[in-house]
């Protein structure tokens, strides 16, 4: 995908100037500690910024060092994560911390990072960008929208085409600021509503979903209760077999334990 060098230079000047005036004050932007960046990136995978900010702070208060997270019980990790949703991310984060502590150093390439649980292509690049300011390009839904809008591209442009353009736009040695600028511009100014550009996918409805009930189970456990299948079925007016299937699914993922028809945190 080609773009005139004059257009690229002009867009760089514009965006960095806009960012200098409008950048958001986010706690993970005040550090380059790879562990802190790892926590923020995993939390931000499927959760809005405003919800992540307080949980990020309390999570790091609870587990200030990667070694503390690695040694914690799964129950303690899930309690600290409670409220963010997609709770498997919490266990993936802990397993990633355990793997990094065991190998003795934080991975320095996208390939190595993708060997960690829960870390895909986008998150691996983001870690390199925000922790190490490496000249990598990453594309989230905001950045995709900006590229399409600013360079007159089709919404059907492939991920490979967009990544090629993103790499051309990247100013050498400024990857961290550049990506922060792109994300802020997309979140604050060139939104999906203002641009009319649709995201590739939408999050499924939460109310009444299995996600809602999964979160409710963990909330009960965080509150120190250990309900029975019968109690949950009666409370939610669901068939006992449906509740059992849901809990067995969560048990298989390592989120809880079932013992004699009662639900416990996995220890």
C-alpha positions, 0 to 999 in steps of 0.5 A: 500500500503506497502513500506519498512521502509528503502526506506521511510527513504532514500526517506525522507533524499534525498528529504529534502536534495534536497529541502534545496538546490533547494527550490523556494522563494515564497511569501506565504512561508514567512507567516503562517497567515491563511488568507494569506495561504487561499488566496494563496491556492484558487488562486493556485487551477487552476492557475500556480505559476508564474501567482499567485505571482503578483496577490497574492501580489496585492490582499493582498495589496488591502485586507490586513485583512480578515475583509477587504475582507469580507466587500468589494463589489463583484465588488471590489473583482472581480477587484482585482482578474481580470487576474487569471481566474475561477472568481467564486473562487474570490467570494467563497474566499470572502464568506469564509472570511465572514463565518470565520469572522462571526464565529470568528475563523479560522477553525482547522479541514479538516471537518470544512474547507470543510464547507467553500465555494470553499474548498474541501478535497485537499485545506482543508488539504493544509490549515492545512499543510501550515498554522498550520504545522499539520501532514496531507497528501495532494496529488496534480498532482506533488505529485501523479507523485512523488509517482508513480515514486519513488515507482514504482506504477501503474498510475492506483493507486487509490487516496486512495492507494496514500494517504495511502502511502503519510501518511506513508512517512510524517515525523512527525512535518515537514508537511509544509517543506515536502509538499513544498519539494514534490511540488518543486521536482515535479515542477522543477525536476521530471516533467510530461515530464521527467517522462512520467507520465501523469496527471489525467486530462488536462485543457480544451483549453482556446482559443475560449472557454466559459472561454475566453469569460467569462474572456473578459466580466469581463475585460471589466467591470474592465475597467469601461465599461458597454457594451450592449448585442448588442455591445458584439455580434457585437464585438465577431461576436456571436449570441445575444442569445449566448451572453445572455445565457453566461451573464445569466449564469454569473449573476446566479453565482453572477459575474455580473448583467444584466439591460435593456440589459446592463452589470454591475458588481454586487454591 
